[in-house]
């Protein structure tokens, strides 16, 4: 019986996929929204509005409140590295940051077509390794 229980526990641990994370910290006094891109542009509007209440639906967007931390996980022991090698022509990611005022005051089509954002930072794989996968805004 102990052997069966031991095998079940070991199987559960072996079945779990490891996760690699980028740790992000917002050191500003504002909420900041962001998009991670592998091709140095963004094609989706970062936020959407409910047609009934005209309320903003933030779940379509990743964000950090003031002095907040967040982890961006990717499944796989080297999940981010693998994705950057496979999906980016120069093994990098670009993070587009948006302050709320830009998103609420700008025209959706204009923000997309003109690539309007508050800040854009490109990280090569080596940069992220040197930063120990820790990113700070601003």
RAFENLIN-V226728 format. One record per run of one state. SS is the DSSP state (A for helix, B for strand, O for the rest). FROM is the first residue (numbers start at 1). LEN is the number of residues. If there is no record, write none. Layout:
# RAFENLIN-V226728
ss | from | len
SS | FROM | LEN
SS | FROM | LEN
This chain:
# RAFENLIN-V226728
ss | from | len
O | 1 | 1
A | 2 | 14
O | 16 | 3
B | 19 | 8
O | 27 | 5
B | 32 | 6
O | 38 | 10
B | 48 | 2
O | 50 | 6
B | 56 | 2
A | 58 | 3
O | 61 | 1
B | 62 | 3
O | 65 | 4
B | 69 | 7
O | 76 | 3
A | 79 | 9
O | 88 | 4
B | 92 | 8
A | 100 | 6
O | 106 | 2
A | 108 | 6
O | 114 | 5
B | 119 | 6
A | 125 | 6
O | 131 | 3
B | 134 | 4
O | 138 | 1
